[in-house]
Amino acid sequence: MNQAELESAPMIRRHGYLIPYALILPDFVLHGRGMAEPFDASIGGASGAAYHGFAAKAFESHGYFAQRGVPSLLVFPDTLEGRVPYVNHPPLPHAATYLGWHLLGPHVASLRFPVLLVLLASALLIARLSPWASGILVTFPLMVQFGSLVDAPVFSTTALVAAALQWRAWRRDPTPRALRRWLAVGIVAALIDLRQS
């Protein structure tokens, strides 16, 4: 929509993007308020505490590159010998949650903070496709649940939306540069969903 069309458009079309963002805000406040709550026995607690928490502790104790970025479910304090790698889930979300753990300290909120940022990125990216879809996404019960989960689905959604946006940009402007951007984002999206088993 160019400037002339924007000025002549009805108010709902000119300012409609504010409505889904108003829906997004309470959702992030909800997630933000619960960031420091202890993990419980739910699937979100098991995923965050057991899988990502253990992996972050192992990376912090023995080094991320020493383990080649492969998360661990079990590792001894003084040796990597006999460690049990966790290869059933993609490694990149573990790298993001470990970064939060490393930079912010050994807290529950440190694991949840990268997920909150990725959920925000997902909402903003989807708003570029459709502001209304963005508002629906973050208030949809499944995304509310996954938005609180320290797990891969939110990361996957964000990467796939970014890849879709780059694909749309390439279709509109089929230049080599646009194609390279689409392929680069697509490769990242594939890596986020890649399992090692």
Salt bridges, closest charged atoms under 4 A:
ASP27 OD2 - HIS31 NE2 3.49
GLU60 OE1 - HIS102 ND1 2.98
ASP151 OD1 - HIS89 NE2 3.68
